[in-house]
Amino acid sequence: MSSGRSLRIAGAMALALTLAAGCGSGGAGQDAAAQGETRVFTADNGEITIPADPQRVVATGYAVPVLIQADAPLVGISTWKRGVPMMTEEDKAAYDELPKVAGEQAAETNYEAIAKADPDLIVIGVPAPVLGDIDVPRLEDIAPVVAIGPTVPSAWRELSRRQADAAGALERFDAIKAEYEAKAEKLAEKYQDVLPQLKLGHVGEYGKVAKGTFQREFDGSWGTNVANDIGASYYGEVKEKGKGSRSVSEYPSIEELPTAFAEADAITYSVEADGSVPESVQYVLDSELWKNLPAVKAGQTYPIRYTQAATYREAMLTLDAIDESFAPMLKQ
C-alpha cells in the first residue's frame, strides 16, 4: 500500500476525531469537511446531497476497485473477487485490509457492518435492476447514498470517474486515466498500419455450452472496448438489441458460427487472466465449424486476457495483453 493510501485510510478516523475536537486544519478539502460543506450530486438514485469532501467512504460493487485505485478514504467495501486477478500487489493489500461490509451479491449487504463503519458517504456500484435488492432507505439512515452502476460495458470510463468524483478522489483517478490514455495512444500508433484495415470478430466468454450457443461481441463490449481504443474495429451489430451489454453482444447458436464470422479477417477471443481458455470459448474452438472459418485457416486468431477490465488501471493490463497477442500481426 502506498504511504498516501495508508495515510488516507488509517487517517480517516484520526481526522474525524480532530474535527470533532474543533481543531481542523490543513487544505481546502479539510476545511470543507470541517465546515460541513455539502454539494448536490447526480446519481442513478436522484439528486443526492453529499459531503463536499467525504472523509469516510463505503464502496460496493464496481465502485470497489475504482476507489481503491483512486486512494479514496475508504472505511468499508464489498468483496470483489472477480477483480482480484487484475489487482496490483499494492491494491490487493488495500483490498485485503479493508473491512468487508457486503458480499459479491447486492442481497449480501451487511447493514449492521456498514453502520459500524460510520461512513459519511456510501457509493453503490451495482446495475440499476440489482439496486432493488438493496434496502437503500436503510442505508440512507446511515449516510448519503449515491448509486452509480454499470450500463453498457464501454461506459466504465465515465461511470468510474463519477464514482471517484463522488468520493472526492479525482486527483489520483485522473492521473491513472492519463497514464492509460498515453499507453493506448502509443499502441494505436504502433498498430496503425495493421488494425484499421482489419474486419475483426470476437468470441466472448459468456456463451452457454449446454444451450449450444456462443457469445459474439461487437464494438464497445467487454471483450472489445479496450481494443477499440487502439484502432481495432469489430464489424456488424446485434440483430435484436437489448439493454446494457445485450446492446453490444449476442448469443447465436453454434451452427451460426460460419455466418457470423464469414467476413472476419481476424478473430479475437476472451481467455482468463492466467491465459487458460474458458469452457464456453473452448466449446467454440473445438468446433469443426470454427476450424473451417477463413480467419482460422489463415492463422488470424488472437486470445485476449483481462477482458473484464472496468477501471483504467485494469484496462492497462488489457492493453499489455492485447499488445502481446497482436504482436505477430506486425511481422506479416
C-alpha positions in Angstrom: 0.0 0.0 0.0 1.3 3.5 -0.9 2.1 5.7 2.0 -0.5 8.1 0.7 -3.2 5.5 0.7 -2.2 4.3 4.1 -2.5 7.8 5.5 -5.9 8.3 3.9 -7.4 5.0 5.1 -5.8 4.9 8.5 -6.1 8.6 9.0 -9.8 8.9 8.4 -10.6 8.1 12.0 -7.9 10.4 13.2 -9.2 13.2 11.1 -12.7 12.6 12.3 -11.5 12.9 15.9 -9.6 16.0 15.1 -12.6 17.6 13.5 -14.9 16.6 16.4 -12.4 18.3 18.7 -12.8 21.5 16.7 -9.1 21.5 15.8 -9.3 21.0 12.0 -6.5 22.5 9.9 -4.9 22.0 6.5 -6.0 22.4 2.9 -9.3 23.4 1.3 -10.7 19.8 1.4 -10.2 19.5 5.2 -11.7 23.0 5.6 -14.7 21.9 3.6 -15.1 18.8 5.8 -14.6 20.8 8.9 -17.2 23.3 7.9 -19.7 20.5 7.0 -19.9 21.8 3.4 -22.1 19.8 1.0 -22.9 19.6 -2.7 -25.6 18.1 -4.8 -24.5 15.0 -6.8 -26.5 13.5 -9.7 -26.6 9.7 -9.3 -28.8 6.8 -10.6 -31.0 7.3 -7.5 -31.5 11.0 -8.0 -30.1 14.3 -6.8 -28.2 13.5 -3.6 -26.7 15.9 -1.1 -23.3 14.6 -0.2 -20.3 15.9 1.7 -18.1 18.2 -0.4 -15.1 16.4 0.9 -16.0 12.9 2.2 -13.8 11.5 4.9 -15.2 8.0 5.4 -16.5 6.2 2.3 -18.1 2.8 1.9 -18.0 1.3 -1.6 -19.7 -1.7 -3.1 -19.7 -3.5 -6.5 -17.9 -1.9 -9.4 -17.0 1.1 -7.2 -14.6 -1.0 -5.1 -11.6 -1.3 -7.5 -12.2 2.3 -8.7 -12.0 3.8 -5.3 -9.1 1.6 -4.0 -7.0 2.7 -7.0 -8.0 6.3 -6.6 -6.9 6.3 -3.0 -10.4 7.3 -1.7 -10.8 7.4 2.1 -12.4 4.0 2.3 -13.6 2.5 5.6 -15.5 -0.5 4.2 -16.1 -2.3 0.9 -17.9 -5.3 -0.5 -16.0 -8.3 -1.6 -15.0 -8.1 -5.3 -13.5 -11.5 -6.1 -13.8 -11.1 -9.9 -11.4 -8.2 -9.8 -8.7 -9.8 -7.7 -6.7 -11.2 -10.7 -6.4 -7.7 -12.0 -5.2 -6.1 -8.8 -1.7 -4.9 -8.3 0.1 -6.1 -5.2 -0.5 -2.7 -3.7 -4.2 -2.7 -4.5 -4.6 -6.3 -3.3 -3.0 -5.3 0.1 -5.5 -2.5 0.4 -8.4 -4.7 -0.6 -7.4 -7.4 2.0 -7.0 -4.8 4.7 -10.3 -3.0 4.4 -13.4 -4.3 6.4 -15.9 -6.2 4.2 -19.4 -4.8 4.7 -21.1 -6.7 1.8 -20.6 -9.8 -0.3 -20.5 -10.4 -4.0 -24.2 -10.1 -4.4 -26.2 -6.9 -3.6 -28.5 -9.1 -1.4 -25.5 -9.8 0.8 -25.3 -6.2 2.1 -24.5 -6.2 5.8 -26.3 -3.1 7.1 -25.0 -3.5 10.7 -21.4 -3.7 9.4 -21.9 -0.5 7.3 -23.4 1.3 10.3 -20.5 0.2 12.4 -18.1 1.6 9.8 -19.7 5.0 10.4 -19.4 6.3 6.8 -20.2 9.9 5.7 -20.8 8.6 2.1 -21.9 5.3 0.6 -21.1 4.6 -3.1 -23.0 1.7 -4.6 -21.7 0.4 -7.9 -24.3 -2.2 -9.0 -26.6 -2.3 -12.1 -29.9 -0.4 -11.7 -32.0 -3.6 -11.7 -29.9 -5.0 -8.9 -30.4 -1.9 -6.8 -33.8 -3.3 -5.9 -32.0 -6.0 -3.8 -30.6 -3.3 -1.5 -32.6 -1.5 1.3 -31.5 1.9 0.2 -33.7 3.8 2.7 -32.0 1.8 5.5 -28.6 2.9 4.2 -29.7 6.5 3.9 -30.4 6.4 7.6 -26.6 5.8 8.0 -25.2 8.2 5.4 -25.9 9.8 1.9 -26.1 7.1 -0.7 -25.1 7.5 -4.4 -25.7 4.7 -6.8 -23.6 4.7 -9.9 -23.9 1.3 -11.6 -22.7 -0.2 -14.9 -24.7 0.3 -18.1 -23.1 -0.6 -21.4 -19.6 -2.2 -21.0 -17.6 0.6 -22.5 -19.2 3.2 -20.1 -16.9 2.1 -17.3 -14.8 5.1 -18.3 -17.4 7.7 -17.5 -19.0 5.8 -14.6 -15.8 5.1 -12.7 -14.9 8.8 -13.0 -18.3 9.7 -11.5 -17.7 7.3 -8.6 -14.3 8.8 -8.0 -15.8 12.3 -8.2 -18.4 11.5 -5.5 -15.7 10.1 -3.2 -13.5 13.2 -3.7 -10.7 11.2 -5.3 -10.4 12.6 -8.7 -6.8 13.7 -8.5 -5.4 10.2 -8.3 -8.1 8.9 -10.7 -7.2 11.4 -13.4 -3.5 10.6 -13.1 -4.2 6.9 -13.8 -6.6 7.8 -16.6 -3.9 10.0 -18.3 -1.4 7.1 -18.0 -3.9 4.7 -19.7 -4.7 7.2 -22.5 -1.0 7.7 -23.2 -0.4 4.0 -23.3 -3.4 3.5 -25.7 -2.2 6.3 -27.9 1.2 4.7 -28.2 -0.2 1.3 -29.1 -2.6 2.9 -31.6 0.5 4.4 -33.4 2.3 1.0 -33.2 -0.6 -0.8 -34.9 -1.9 2.0 -37.2 -0.7 0.2 -40.4 -2.5 -3.0 -39.5 -5.5 -2.8 -37.2 -7.6 -0.2 -39.0 -7.5 -2.4 -42.2 -8.9 -5.5 -40.5 -12.6 -6.6 -40.0 -12.5 -8.2 -36.6 -14.8 -10.6 -34.8 -14.8 -11.6 -31.1 -15.9 -14.7 -29.2 -16.8 -13.7 -25.6 -16.7 -16.0 -22.6 -20.4 -15.9 -21.6 -21.8 -18.4 -24.1 -23.8 -21.3 -22.8 -22.3 -24.7 -23.7 -25.4 -26.5 -22.5 -27.6 -24.4 -24.8 -25.2 -24.7 -27.8 -24.6 -21.0 -28.0 -21.6 -18.7 -28.2 -21.2 -15.1 -27.4 -20.4 -12.7 -30.2 -19.2 -9.3 -29.1 -19.2 -6.2 -31.2 -17.6 -2.7 -30.7 -18.0 -1.4 -27.2 -18.5 -4.8 -25.5 -16.4 -6.2 -22.6 -14.1 -8.2 -24.9 -13.6 -5.4 -27.5 -13.8 -1.9 -25.9 -10.2 -1.7 -24.9 -9.0 -2.9 -28.3 -11.3 -0.3 -29.8 -9.1 2.3 -28.1 -6.0 1.3 -30.2 -7.8 1.2 -33.5 -9.5 -2.3 -33.6 -12.9 -2.4 -35.2 -15.4 -5.3 -34.7 -17.8 -5.3 -37.7 -21.5 -5.9 -37.6 -24.1 -5.2 -34.9 -26.5 -7.0 -32.7 -29.6 -8.3 -34.6 -32.1 -7.6 -31.8 -30.6 -5.1 -29.3 -31.4 -5.3 -25.6 -30.3 -3.2 -22.7 -26.8 -2.9 -21.3 -24.4 -5.5 -22.6 -27.1 -7.0 -24.8 -26.9 -3.9 -27.0 -23.3 -4.9 -28.0 -23.2 -8.7 -27.8 -25.5 -11.6 -28.8 -25.7 -15.3 -28.3 -26.2 -17.2 -31.7 -26.3 -20.9 -31.9 -23.0 -22.7 -32.7 -24.5 -23.6 -36.1 -24.4 -19.8 -36.9 -20.6 -19.6 -36.4 -19.7 -19.7 -40.2 -22.2 -16.9 -41.0 -21.2 -14.8 -38.0 -17.5 -14.7 -38.9 -17.5 -15.3 -42.6 -16.2 -11.8 -43.3 -13.7 -11.6 -40.4 -10.1 -11.1 -41.4 -9.1 -11.9 -37.8 -10.9 -13.2 -34.7 -10.1 -12.4 -31.1 -11.4 -14.4 -28.1 -11.5 -13.9 -24.4 -9.3 -16.0 -22.1 -8.8 -16.0 -18.3 -6.2 -13.9 -16.6 -3.8 -16.9 -16.4 -4.3 -17.5 -20.2 -6.5 -20.6 -19.8 -9.5 -20.9 -22.1 -13.0 -20.7 -20.5 -15.2 -23.7 -21.2 -17.6 -21.6 -23.2 -14.8 -20.4 -25.5 -13.1 -23.8 -25.7 -16.5 -25.2 -26.9 -16.2 -22.8 -29.9 -12.5 -23.5 -30.6 -13.2 -27.3 -30.6 -15.9 -27.0 -33.2 -15.3 -28.1 -36.8 -17.2 -25.1 -37.8 -14.5 -22.9 -36.1 -11.7 -24.7 -37.8 -13.1 -24.0 -41.2 -13.5 -20.3 -40.8 -11.4 -18.3 -43.2 -9.7 -16.3 -40.4 -8.9 -19.5 -38.5 -7.4 -21.2 -41.6 -5.3 -18.1 -42.1 -4.0 -18.3 -38.6 -5.5 -15.0 -37.7 -6.8 -15.8 -34.2 -5.8 -13.9 -31.1 -6.6 -14.5 -27.4 -7.1 -11.5 -25.1 -6.7 -11.6 -21.3 -8.3 -9.2 -18.8 -11.5 -8.5 -20.9 -13.4 -7.8 -17.6 -11.4 -4.6 -17.0 -13.6 -1.8 -15.7 -11.1 0.7 -14.4 -8.2 2.5 -16.1 -5.6 0.6 -14.1 -7.2 -2.8 -15.0 -7.5 -1.7 -18.7 -3.7 -1.1 -18.8 -3.3 -4.8 -18.2 -5.7 -5.4 -21.1 -3.6 -3.2 -23.3 -0.5 -5.1 -22.4 -2.3 -8.4 -23.1 -3.5 -7.1 -26.5 -0.1 -5.9 -27.4 1.4 -9.3 -26.6 -1.2 -11.1 -28.5 -1.3 -8.8 -31.6 2.5 -8.5 -31.9 2.7 -11.2 -34.7 0.4 -9.0 -36.9 3.3 -6.6 -37.3 5.5 -9.4 -38.8 3.0 -10.4 -41.5 
